[in-house]
Amino acid sequence: MLNEQISAQIRAYRTNKKMTLAELAQSSGIDDTYLGRVERNEINITLNTLDKIIVGLKMTPSEFFSFLDLESDDPALAHLMREVKNSPKREKMTKLLENIVDLSE
C-alpha cells in the first residue's frame, strides 16, 4: 500500500509543479523510462532513488511525506482527495471544490 501511495504522490507532485516526466527525470538524475515505471507503481524503488526524486521535485522529505499526515488525521478526507485526484473529471471537480471553499470564507 505504501508503494502505491508514494508512486501516486510522485506523479501528483510532479504534475502540480507542471513538470514533465522528462524534466523530473533530468532533475533527479534518473532515467525517464524508469521514472515512468515508478509512477505507475510497476517497480519498487530504494530509499536512495526516492531521495533523488524528492530532490528533483525541489522538496524536503517532510514536505513530500506530508500526505501521510492527512491520511492519519482524516482518512475520509484523504479518501475524497484521492477520488478527485484519480477522476477523469479532476479539473471540473477541483474547480467546484475551489468554489465551495470561496463560499465558505
Biopython code that builds the backbone (N, CA, C, O; Angstrom):
import numpy as np
from Bio.PDB.StructureBuilder import StructureBuilder

atoms = [
    (1, "MET", "N", (0.816, -1.198, 0.000)),
    (1, "MET", "CA", (0.000, 0.000, 0.000)),
    (1, "MET", "C", (0.861, 1.265, 0.000)),
    (1, "MET", "O", (0.539, 2.229, -0.694)),
    (2, "LEU", "N", (1.945, 1.269, 0.767)),
    (2, "LEU", "CA", (2.796, 2.454, 0.826)),
    (2, "LEU", "C", (3.447, 2.730, -0.524)),
    (2, "LEU", "O", (3.563, 3.886, -0.931)),
    (3, "ASN", "N", (3.878, 1.668, -1.227)),
    (3, "ASN", "CA", (4.460, 1.864, -2.563)),
    (3, "ASN", "C", (3.476, 2.570, -3.485)),
    (3, "ASN", "O", (3.841, 3.494, -4.212)),
    (4, "GLU", "N", (2.220, 2.123, -3.445)),
    (4, "GLU", "CA", (1.191, 2.725, -4.296)),
    (4, "GLU", "C", (0.979, 4.196, -3.941)),
    (4, "GLU", "O", (0.840, 5.033, -4.832)),
    (5, "GLN", "N", (0.955, 4.513, -2.656)),
    (5, "GLN", "CA", (0.767, 5.905, -2.227)),
    (5, "GLN", "C", (1.950, 6.768, -2.652)),
    (5, "GLN", "O", (1.765, 7.890, -3.124)),
    (6, "ILE", "N", (3.152, 6.253, -2.488)),
    (6, "ILE", "CA", (4.342, 7.031, -2.859)),
    (6, "ILE", "C", (4.379, 7.253, -4.370)),
    (6, "ILE", "O", (4.679, 8.355, -4.828)),
    (7, "SER", "N", (4.078, 6.223, -5.135)),
    (7, "SER", "CA", (4.049, 6.366, -6.598)),
    (7, "SER", "C", (3.040, 7.430, -7.016)),
    (7, "SER", "O", (3.327, 8.281, -7.858)),
    (8, "ALA", "N", (1.854, 7.366, -6.413)),
    (8, "ALA", "CA", (0.810, 8.347, -6.737)),
    (8, "ALA", "C", (1.237, 9.753, -6.339)),
    (8, "ALA", "O", (0.951, 10.712, -7.055)),
    (9, "GLN", "N", (1.920, 9.885, -5.204)),
    (9, "GLN", "CA", (2.353, 11.210, -4.755)),
    (9, "GLN", "C", (3.437, 11.778, -5.667)),
    (9, "GLN", "O", (3.447, 12.977, -5.947)),
    (10, "ILE", "N", (4.330, 10.941, -6.120)),
    (10, "ILE", "CA", (5.371, 11.428, -7.041)),
    (10, "ILE", "C", (4.696, 12.045, -8.267)),
    (10, "ILE", "O", (5.031, 13.157, -8.677)),
    (11, "ARG", "N", (3.751, 11.318, -8.842)),
    (11, "ARG", "CA", (3.044, 11.827, -10.017)),
    (11, "ARG", "C", (2.256, 13.097, -9.684)),
    (11, "ARG", "O", (2.274, 14.060, -10.450)),
    (12, "ALA", "N", (1.566, 13.094, -8.540)),
    (12, "ALA", "CA", (0.759, 14.262, -8.162)),
    (12, "ALA", "C", (1.638, 15.497, -7.956)),
    (12, "ALA", "O", (1.321, 16.578, -8.453)),
    (13, "TYR", "N", (2.733, 15.337, -7.229)),
    (13, "TYR", "CA", (3.625, 16.479, -7.003)),
    (13, "TYR", "C", (4.214, 16.958, -8.328)),
    (13, "TYR", "O", (4.309, 18.162, -8.570)),
    (14, "ARG", "N", (4.608, 16.016, -9.186)),
    (14, "ARG", "CA", (5.204, 16.392, -10.474)),
    (14, "ARG", "C", (4.206, 17.171, -11.325)),
    (14, "ARG", "O", (4.549, 18.210, -11.889)),
    (15, "THR", "N", (2.979, 16.677, -11.420)),
    (15, "THR", "CA", (2.001, 17.359, -12.261)),
    (15, "THR", "C", (1.570, 18.691, -11.641)),
    (15, "THR", "O", (1.322, 19.657, -12.362)),
    (16, "ASN", "N", (1.479, 18.748, -10.305)),
    (16, "ASN", "CA", (1.152, 20.021, -9.658)),
    (16, "ASN", "C", (2.227, 21.072, -9.888)),
    (16, "ASN", "O", (1.936, 22.267, -9.939)),
    (17, "LYS", "N", (3.467, 20.626, -10.025)),
    (17, "LYS", "CA", (4.572, 21.544, -10.297)),
    (17, "LYS", "C", (4.736, 21.785, -11.796)),
    (17, "LYS", "O", (5.658, 22.474, -12.233)),
    (18, "LYS", "N", (3.808, 21.194, -12.584)),
    (18, "LYS", "CA", (3.805, 21.341, -14.042)),
    (18, "LYS", "C", (5.135, 20.889, -14.660)),
    (18, "LYS", "O", (5.647, 21.504, -15.595)),
    (19, "MET", "N", (5.666, 19.813, -14.119)),
    (19, "MET", "CA", (6.897, 19.217, -14.635)),
    (19, "MET", "C", (6.525, 18.030, -15.520)),
    (19, "MET", "O", (5.601, 17.277, -15.213)),
    (20, "THR", "N", (7.246, 17.876, -16.605)),
    (20, "THR", "CA", (7.076, 16.677, -17.409)),
    (20, "THR", "C", (7.862, 15.545, -16.750)),
    (20, "THR", "O", (8.699, 15.771, -15.876)),
    (21, "LEU", "N", (7.573, 14.344, -17.186)),
    (21, "LEU", "CA", (8.311, 13.193, -16.690)),
    (21, "LEU", "C", (9.796, 13.352, -17.021)),
    (21, "LEU", "O", (10.660, 13.046, -16.199)),
    (22, "ALA", "N", (10.075, 13.827, -18.218)),
    (22, "ALA", "CA", (11.471, 14.015, -18.642)),
    (22, "ALA", "C", (12.172, 15.062, -17.781)),
    (22, "ALA", "O", (13.341, 14.899, -17.434)),
    (23, "GLU", "N", (11.462, 16.131, -17.438)),
    (23, "GLU", "CA", (12.070, 17.176, -16.609)),
    (23, "GLU", "C", (12.403, 16.649, -15.208)),
    (23, "GLU", "O", (13.477, 16.920, -14.672)),
    (24, "LEU", "N", (11.466, 15.893, -14.627)),
    (24, "LEU", "CA", (11.749, 15.341, -13.301)),
    (24, "LEU", "C", (12.869, 14.316, -13.375)),
    (24, "LEU", "O", (13.725, 14.263, -12.492)),
    (25, "ALA", "N", (12.867, 13.509, -14.415)),
    (25, "ALA", "CA", (13.938, 12.524, -14.576)),
    (25, "ALA", "C", (15.293, 13.217, -14.654)),
    (25, "ALA", "O", (16.260, 12.779, -14.031)),
    (26, "GLN", "N", (15.354, 14.294, -15.417)),
    (26, "GLN", "CA", (16.619, 15.016, -15.562)),
    (26, "GLN", "C", (17.047, 15.653, -14.242)),
    (26, "GLN", "O", (18.211, 15.552, -13.855)),
    (27, "SER", "N", (16.111, 16.311, -13.548)),
    (27, "SER", "CA", (16.482, 16.980, -12.291)),
    (27, "SER", "C", (16.776, 15.982, -11.181)),
    (27, "SER", "O", (17.421, 16.327, -10.191)),
    (28, "SER", "N", (16.309, 14.745, -11.339)),
    (28, "SER", "CA", (16.560, 13.704, -10.338)),
    (28, "SER", "C", (17.774, 12.843, -10.682)),
    (28, "SER", "O", (18.289, 12.113, -9.835)),
    (29, "GLY", "N", (18.222, 12.934, -11.929)),
    (29, "GLY", "CA", (19.320, 12.083, -12.369)),
    (29, "GLY", "C", (18.890, 10.635, -12.541)),
    (29, "GLY", "O", (19.662, 9.709, -12.294)),
    (30, "ILE", "N", (17.634, 10.454, -12.971)),
    (30, "ILE", "CA", (17.055, 9.124, -13.138)),
    (30, "ILE", "C", (16.548, 8.993, -14.567)),
    (30, "ILE", "O", (16.073, 9.967, -15.153)),
    (31, "ASP", "N", (16.646, 7.804, -15.121)),
    (31, "ASP", "CA", (16.143, 7.541, -16.468)),
    (31, "ASP", "C", (14.632, 7.768, -16.511)),
    (31, "ASP", "O", (13.915, 7.342, -15.605)),
    (32, "ASP", "N", (14.145, 8.437, -17.557)),
    (32, "ASP", "CA", (12.718, 8.761, -17.631)),
    (32, "ASP", "C", (11.833, 7.519, -17.777)),
    (32, "ASP", "O", (10.711, 7.501, -17.271)),
    (33, "THR", "N", (12.319, 6.496, -18.455)),
    (33, "THR", "CA", (11.551, 5.254, -18.571)),
    (33, "THR", "C", (11.396, 4.601, -17.199)),
    (33, "THR", "O", (10.320, 4.117, -16.850)),
    (34, "TYR", "N", (12.473, 4.594, -16.435)),
    (34, "TYR", "CA", (12.446, 4.047, -15.078)),
    (34, "TYR", "C", (11.489, 4.851, -14.208)),
    (34, "TYR", "O", (10.699, 4.277, -13.459)),
    (35, "LEU", "N", (11.554, 6.163, -14.301)),
    (35, "LEU", "CA", (10.685, 7.029, -13.503)),
    (35, "LEU", "C", (9.220, 6.802, -13.866)),
    (35, "LEU", "O", (8.359, 6.814, -12.986)),
    (36, "GLY", "N", (8.930, 6.600, -15.128)),
    (36, "GLY", "CA", (7.567, 6.301, -15.553)),
    (36, "GLY", "C", (7.059, 5.016, -14.916)),
    (36, "GLY", "O", (5.904, 4.938, -14.498)),
    (37, "ARG", "N", (7.920, 4.017, -14.844)),
    (37, "ARG", "CA", (7.546, 2.756, -14.200)),
    (37, "ARG", "C", (7.326, 2.951, -12.709)),
    (37, "ARG", "O", (6.464, 2.306, -12.111)),
    (38, "VAL", "N", (8.108, 3.844, -12.108)),
    (38, "VAL", "CA", (7.918, 4.154, -10.686)),
    (38, "VAL", "C", (6.543, 4.784, -10.489)),
    (38, "VAL", "O", (5.795, 4.369, -9.604)),
    (39, "GLU", "N", (6.206, 5.776, -11.300)),
    (39, "GLU", "CA", (4.915, 6.464, -11.171)),
    (39, "GLU", "C", (3.736, 5.526, -11.403)),
    (39, "GLU", "O", (2.668, 5.719, -10.823)),
    (40, "ARG", "N", (3.917, 4.523, -12.237)),
    (40, "ARG", "CA", (2.836, 3.559, -12.495)),
    (40, "ARG", "C", (2.836, 2.420, -11.477)),
    (40, "ARG", "O", (2.048, 1.480, -11.583)),
    (41, "ASN", "N", (3.725, 2.515, -10.493)),
    (41, "ASN", "CA", (3.848, 1.526, -9.428)),
    (41, "ASN", "C", (4.144, 0.129, -9.978)),
    (41, "ASN", "O", (3.644, -0.876, -9.473)),
    (42, "GLU", "N", (4.963, 0.094, -11.017)),
    (42, "GLU", "CA", (5.340, -1.187, -11.616)),
    (42, "GLU", "C", (6.576, -1.782, -10.951)),
    (42, "GLU", "O", (6.834, -2.982, -11.049)),
    (43, "ILE", "N", (7.332, -0.925, -10.273)),
    (43, "ILE", "CA", (8.554, -1.396, -9.614)),
    (43, "ILE", "C", (8.676, -0.745, -8.244)),
    (43, "ILE", "O", (8.127, 0.328, -7.994)),
    (44, "ASN", "N", (9.396, -1.409, -7.377)),
    (44, "ASN", "CA", (9.720, -0.843, -6.072)),
    (44, "ASN", "C", (11.015, -0.055, -6.197)),
    (44, "ASN", "O", (11.911, -0.425, -6.956)),
    (45, "ILE", "N", (11.102, 1.020, -5.453)),
    (45, "ILE", "CA", (12.320, 1.832, -5.517)),
    (45, "ILE", "C", (13.026, 1.794, -4.165)),
    (45, "ILE", "O", (12.428, 1.485, -3.134)),
    (46, "THR", "N", (14.296, 2.115, -4.203)),
    (46, "THR", "CA", (15.075, 2.198, -2.970)),
    (46, "THR", "C", (14.865, 3.571, -2.338)),
    (46, "THR", "O", (14.359, 4.492, -2.980)),
    (47, "LEU", "N", (15.253, 3.692, -1.102)),
    (47, "LEU", "CA", (15.194, 4.996, -0.437)),
    (47, "LEU", "C", (16.132, 5.987, -1.110)),
    (47, "LEU", "O", (15.833, 7.180, -1.161)),
    (48, "ASN", "N", (17.259, 5.517, -1.626)),
    (48, "ASN", "CA", (18.190, 6.404, -2.332)),
    (48, "ASN", "C", (17.531, 7.001, -3.577)),
    (48, "ASN", "O", (17.692, 8.187, -3.864)),
    (49, "THR", "N", (16.793, 6.172, -4.308)),
    (49, "THR", "CA", (16.095, 6.665, -5.501)),
    (49, "THR", "C", (14.994, 7.637, -5.111)),
    (49, "THR", "O", (14.824, 8.672, -5.756)),
    (50, "LEU", "N", (14.250, 7.317, -4.068)),
    (50, "LEU", "CA", (13.204, 8.228, -3.604)),
    (50, "LEU", "C", (13.811, 9.557, -3.187)),
    (50, "LEU", "O", (13.244, 10.614, -3.463)),
    (51, "ASP", "N", (14.949, 9.512, -2.530)),
    (51, "ASP", "CA", (15.630, 10.746, -2.126)),
    (51, "ASP", "C", (15.990, 11.585, -3.352)),
    (51, "ASP", "O", (15.822, 12.804, -3.329)),
    (52, "LYS", "N", (16.480, 10.957, -4.420)),
    (52, "LYS", "CA", (16.806, 11.685, -5.653)),
    (52, "LYS", "C", (15.557, 12.329, -6.247)),
    (52, "LYS", "O", (15.607, 13.459, -6.731)),
    (53, "ILE", "N", (14.430, 11.602, -6.209)),
    (53, "ILE", "CA", (13.184, 12.134, -6.761)),
    (53, "ILE", "C", (12.706, 13.327, -5.929)),
    (53, "ILE", "O", (12.276, 14.338, -6.485)),
    (54, "ILE", "N", (12.780, 13.214, -4.615)),
    (54, "ILE", "CA", (12.362, 14.312, -3.737)),
    (54, "ILE", "C", (13.214, 15.549, -4.006)),
    (54, "ILE", "O", (12.693, 16.663, -4.066)),
    (55, "VAL", "N", (14.514, 15.357, -4.168)),
    (55, "VAL", "CA", (15.402, 16.481, -4.505)),
    (55, "VAL", "C", (15.028, 17.047, -5.867)),
    (55, "VAL", "O", (14.993, 18.265, -6.045)),
    (56, "GLY", "N", (14.746, 16.167, -6.834)),
    (56, "GLY", "CA", (14.346, 16.602, -8.175)),
    (56, "GLY", "C", (13.049, 17.394, -8.162)),
    (56, "GLY", "O", (12.843, 18.267, -9.006)),
    (57, "LEU", "N", (12.178, 17.096, -7.215)),
    (57, "LEU", "CA", (10.928, 17.842, -7.065)),
    (57, "LEU", "C", (11.124, 19.148, -6.280)),
    (57, "LEU", "O", (10.190, 19.933, -6.113)),
    (58, "LYS", "N", (12.352, 19.361, -5.806)),
    (58, "LYS", "CA", (12.695, 20.543, -5.003)),
    (58, "LYS", "C", (11.839, 20.601, -3.732)),
    (58, "LYS", "O", (11.256, 21.628, -3.383)),
    (59, "MET", "N", (11.795, 19.448, -3.063)),
    (59, "MET", "CA", (11.031, 19.318, -1.828)),
    (59, "MET", "C", (11.935, 18.760, -0.742)),
    (59, "MET", "O", (12.999, 18.204, -1.017)),
    (60, "THR", "N", (11.490, 18.922, 0.490)),
    (60, "THR", "CA", (12.150, 18.251, 1.601)),
    (60, "THR", "C", (11.409, 16.936, 1.840)),
    (60, "THR", "O", (10.261, 16.793, 1.418)),
    (61, "PRO", "N", (12.039, 15.987, 2.502)),
    (61, "PRO", "CA", (11.319, 14.747, 2.824)),
    (61, "PRO", "C", (10.039, 14.994, 3.628)),
    (61, "PRO", "O", (9.031, 14.327, 3.398)),
    (62, "SER", "N", (10.070, 15.936, 4.557)),
    (62, "SER", "CA", (8.862, 16.198, 5.347)),
    (62, "SER", "C", (7.752, 16.780, 4.475)),
    (62, "SER", "O", (6.580, 16.472, 4.691)),
    (63, "GLU", "N", (8.099, 17.615, 3.496)),
    (63, "GLU", "CA", (7.083, 18.128, 2.570)),
    (63, "GLU", "C", (6.505, 16.981, 1.749)),
    (63, "GLU", "O", (5.293, 16.881, 1.563)),
    (64, "PHE", "N", (7.392, 16.120, 1.262)),
    (64, "PHE", "CA", (6.937, 15.009, 0.425)),
    (64, "PHE", "C", (5.978, 14.104, 1.193)),
    (64, "PHE", "O", (4.926, 13.729, 0.675)),
    (65, "PHE", "N", (6.334, 13.759, 2.405)),
    (65, "PHE", "CA", (5.533, 12.811, 3.182)),
    (65, "PHE", "C", (4.385, 13.462, 3.947)),
    (65, "PHE", "O", (3.734, 12.796, 4.752)),
    (66, "SER", "N", (4.127, 14.727, 3.718)),
    (66, "SER", "CA", (3.023, 15.387, 4.418)),
    (66, "SER", "C", (1.678, 14.762, 4.080)),
    (66, "SER", "O", (0.731, 14.883, 4.857)),
    (67, "PHE", "N", (1.577, 14.096, 2.936)),
    (67, "PHE", "CA", (0.317, 13.431, 2.586)),
    (67, "PHE", "C", (-0.045, 12.359, 3.607)),
    (67, "PHE", "O", (-1.224, 12.039, 3.760)),
    (68, "LEU", "N", (0.924, 11.802, 4.303)),
    (68, "LEU", "CA", (0.641, 10.784, 5.319)),
    (68, "LEU", "C", (-0.036, 11.386, 6.542)),
    (68, "LEU", "O", (-0.818, 10.712, 7.213)),
    (69, "ASP", "N", (0.262, 12.661, 6.841)),
    (69, "ASP", "CA", (-0.410, 13.327, 7.962)),
    (69, "ASP", "C", (-1.906, 13.381, 7.731)),
    (69, "ASP", "O", (-2.685, 13.072, 8.632)),
    (70, "LEU", "N", (-2.312, 13.766, 6.544)),
    (70, "LEU", "CA", (-3.736, 13.847, 6.225)),
    (70, "LEU", "C", (-4.369, 12.463, 6.316)),
    (70, "LEU", "O", (-5.484, 12.313, 6.815)),
    (71, "GLU", "N", (-3.656, 11.464, 5.837)),
    (71, "GLU", "CA", (-4.173, 10.089, 5.869)),
    (71, "GLU", "C", (-4.481, 9.658, 7.301)),
    (71, "GLU", "O", (-5.504, 9.023, 7.554)),
    (72, "SER", "N", (-3.602, 10.002, 8.230)),
    (72, "SER", "CA", (-3.826, 9.579, 9.613)),
    (72, "SER", "C", (-4.780, 10.510, 10.353)),
    (72, "SER", "O", (-5.530, 10.065, 11.222)),
    (73, "ASP", "N", (-4.758, 11.800, 10.016)),
    (73, "ASP", "CA", (-5.629, 12.760, 10.704)),
    (73, "ASP", "C", (-7.081, 12.666, 10.268)),
    (73, "ASP", "O", (-7.987, 12.757, 11.095)),
    (74, "ASP", "N", (-7.304, 12.485, 8.980)),
    (74, "ASP", "CA", (-8.673, 12.472, 8.460)),
    (74, "ASP", "C", (-8.759, 11.515, 7.268)),
    (74, "ASP", "O", (-8.713, 11.950, 6.117)),
    (75, "PRO", "N", (-8.884, 10.223, 7.540)),
    (75, "PRO", "CA", (-8.910, 9.240, 6.451)),
    (75, "PRO", "C", (-10.024, 9.478, 5.437)),
    (75, "PRO", "O", (-9.834, 9.231, 4.246)),
    (76, "ALA", "N", (-11.180, 9.953, 5.888)),
    (76, "ALA", "CA", (-12.297, 10.193, 4.955)),
    (76, "ALA", "C", (-11.946, 11.304, 3.974)),
    (76, "ALA", "O", (-12.222, 11.185, 2.780)),
    (77, "LEU", "N", (-11.341, 12.382, 4.465)),
    (77, "LEU", "CA", (-10.937, 13.477, 3.591)),
    (77, "LEU", "C", (-9.829, 13.024, 2.641)),
    (77, "LEU", "O", (-9.830, 13.392, 1.466)),
    (78, "ALA", "N", (-8.898, 12.239, 3.138)),
    (78, "ALA", "CA", (-7.830, 11.720, 2.287)),
    (78, "ALA", "C", (-8.416, 10.856, 1.176)),
    (78, "ALA", "O", (-7.959, 10.914, 0.035)),
    (79, "HIS", "N", (-9.422, 10.058, 1.507)),
    (79, "HIS", "CA", (-10.087, 9.220, 0.503)),
    (79, "HIS", "C", (-10.749, 10.090, -0.569)),
    (79, "HIS", "O", (-10.617, 9.818, -1.763)),
    (80, "LEU", "N", (-11.458, 11.132, -0.140)),
    (80, "LEU", "CA", (-12.109, 12.034, -1.103)),
    (80, "LEU", "C", (-11.083, 12.698, -2.017)),
    (80, "LEU", "O", (-11.311, 12.837, -3.219)),
    (81, "MET", "N", (-9.967, 13.102, -1.450)),
    (81, "MET", "CA", (-8.922, 13.738, -2.254)),
    (81, "MET", "C", (-8.368, 12.763, -3.296)),
    (81, "MET", "O", (-8.111, 13.151, -4.436)),
    (82, "ARG", "N", (-8.186, 11.506, -2.909)),
    (82, "ARG", "CA", (-7.711, 10.511, -3.877)),
    (82, "ARG", "C", (-8.730, 10.301, -4.987)),
    (82, "ARG", "O", (-8.364, 10.148, -6.152)),
    (83, "GLU", "N", (-10.015, 10.295, -4.623)),
    (83, "GLU", "CA", (-11.063, 10.123, -5.626)),
    (83, "GLU", "C", (-11.041, 11.272, -6.640)),
    (83, "GLU", "O", (-11.151, 11.049, -7.846)),
    (84, "VAL", "N", (-10.900, 12.490, -6.140)),
    (84, "VAL", "CA", (-10.824, 13.651, -7.039)),
    (84, "VAL", "C", (-9.581, 13.548, -7.906)),
    (84, "VAL", "O", (-9.641, 13.751, -9.119)),
    (85, "LYS", "N", (-8.458, 13.232, -7.281)),
    (85, "LYS", "CA", (-7.190, 13.164, -7.997)),
    (85, "LYS", "C", (-7.220, 12.120, -9.108)),
    (85, "LYS", "O", (-6.625, 12.332, -10.165)),
    (86, "ASN", "N", (-7.890, 11.016, -8.891)),
    (86, "ASN", "CA", (-7.908, 9.927, -9.868)),
    (86, "ASN", "C", (-9.069, 10.000, -10.850)),
    (86, "ASN", "O", (-9.171, 9.161, -11.745)),
    (87, "SER", "N", (-9.932, 10.974, -10.702)),
    (87, "SER", "CA", (-11.103, 11.089, -11.558)),
    (87, "SER", "C", (-10.745, 11.655, -12.930)),
    (87, "SER", "O", (-9.889, 12.534, -13.035)),
    (88, "PRO", "N", (-11.394, 11.156, -13.980)),
    (88, "PRO", "CA", (-11.186, 11.757, -15.303)),
    (88, "PRO", "C", (-11.757, 13.180, -15.360)),
    (88, "PRO", "O", (-11.440, 13.936, -16.279)),
    (89, "LYS", "N", (-12.585, 13.542, -14.397)),
    (89, "LYS", "CA", (-13.165, 14.892, -14.332)),
    (89, "LYS", "C", (-12.485, 15.715, -13.245)),
    (89, "LYS", "O", (-13.113, 16.567, -12.618)),
    (90, "ARG", "N", (-11.214, 15.460, -13.029)),
    (90, "ARG", "CA", (-10.458, 16.100, -11.950)),
    (90, "ARG", "C", (-10.524, 17.631, -11.997)),
    (90, "ARG", "O", (-10.757, 18.276, -10.975)),
    (91, "GLU", "N", (-10.320, 18.201, -13.175)),
    (91, "GLU", "CA", (-10.299, 19.663, -13.279)),
    (91, "GLU", "C", (-11.636, 20.268, -12.873)),
    (91, "GLU", "O", (-11.674, 21.255, -12.139)),
    (92, "LYS", "N", (-12.730, 19.683, -13.345)),
    (92, "LYS", "CA", (-14.060, 20.192, -13.001)),
    (92, "LYS", "C", (-14.337, 20.033, -11.509)),
    (92, "LYS", "O", (-14.887, 20.932, -10.873)),
    (93, "MET", "N", (-13.959, 18.898, -10.962)),
    (93, "MET", "CA", (-14.194, 18.650, -9.537)),
    (93, "MET", "C", (-13.363, 19.599, -8.681)),
    (93, "MET", "O", (-13.842, 20.102, -7.665)),
    (94, "THR", "N", (-12.124, 19.845, -9.087)),
    (94, "THR", "CA", (-11.257, 20.750, -8.346)),
    (94, "THR", "C", (-11.825, 22.162, -8.372)),
    (94, "THR", "O", (-11.835, 22.851, -7.352)),
    (95, "LYS", "N", (-12.296, 22.590, -9.530)),
    (95, "LYS", "CA", (-12.895, 23.926, -9.654)),
    (95, "LYS", "C", (-14.126, 24.047, -8.751)),
    (95, "LYS", "O", (-14.320, 25.066, -8.088)),
    (96, "LEU", "N", (-14.942, 23.016, -8.734)),
    (96, "LEU", "CA", (-16.121, 23.008, -7.878)),
    (96, "LEU", "C", (-15.733, 23.119, -6.406)),
    (96, "LEU", "O", (-16.356, 23.865, -5.650)),
    (97, "LEU", "N", (-14.713, 22.383, -6.004)),
    (97, "LEU", "CA", (-14.251, 22.454, -4.618)),
    (97, "LEU", "C", (-13.687, 23.839, -4.294)),
    (97, "LEU", "O", (-13.897, 24.354, -3.196)),
    (98, "GLU", "N", (-12.980, 24.435, -5.236)),
    (98, "GLU", "CA", (-12.470, 25.796, -5.019)),
    (98, "GLU", "C", (-13.626, 26.769, -4.816)),
    (98, "GLU", "O", (-13.551, 27.656, -3.966)),
    (99, "ASN", "N", (-14.688, 26.608, -5.589)),
    (99, "ASN", "CA", (-15.870, 27.477, -5.431)),
    (99, "ASN", "C", (-16.528, 27.270, -4.063)),
    (99, "ASN", "O", (-16.981, 28.233, -3.443)),
    (100, "ILE", "N", (-16.583, 26.038, -3.596)),
    (100, "ILE", "CA", (-17.146, 25.765, -2.280)),
    (100, "ILE", "C", (-16.309, 26.430, -1.190)),
    (100, "ILE", "O", (-16.856, 27.017, -0.256)),
    (101, "VAL", "N", (-15.013, 26.340, -1.303)),
    (101, "VAL", "CA", (-14.129, 26.980, -0.320)),
    (101, "VAL", "C", (-14.312, 28.489, -0.347)),
    (101, "VAL", "O", (-14.357, 29.127, 0.705)),
    (102, "ASP", "N", (-14.419, 29.062, -1.538)),
    (102, "ASP", "CA", (-14.650, 30.518, -1.661)),
    (102, "ASP", "C", (-15.943, 30.914, -0.968)),
    (102, "ASP", "O", (-15.990, 31.944, -0.294)),
    (103, "LEU", "N", (-16.982, 30.124, -1.120)),
    (103, "LEU", "CA", (-18.266, 30.427, -0.488)),
    (103, "LEU", "C", (-18.201, 30.356, 1.042)),
    (103, "LEU", "O", (-18.917, 31.072, 1.741)),
    (104, "SER", "N", (-17.341, 29.490, 1.537)),
    (104, "SER", "CA", (-17.262, 29.311, 2.989)),
    (104, "SER", "C", (-16.441, 30.396, 3.671)),
    (104, "SER", "O", (-16.453, 30.495, 4.898)),
    (105, "GLU", "N", (-15.739, 31.201, 2.908)),
    (105, "GLU", "CA", (-14.893, 32.239, 3.516)),
    (105, "GLU", "C", (-15.676, 33.482, 3.810)),
    (105, "GLU", "O", (-15.122, 34.455, 4.322)),
]
sb = StructureBuilder()
sb.init_structure("model")
sb.init_model(0)
sb.init_chain("A")
sb.init_seg("    ")
for serial, (resi, resn, name, xyz) in enumerate(atoms, 1):
    if name == "N":
        sb.init_residue(resn, " ", resi, " ")
    sb.init_atom(name, np.array(xyz, "f"), 0.0, 1.0, " ", f" {name:<3s}", serial, name[0])
structure = sb.get_structure()
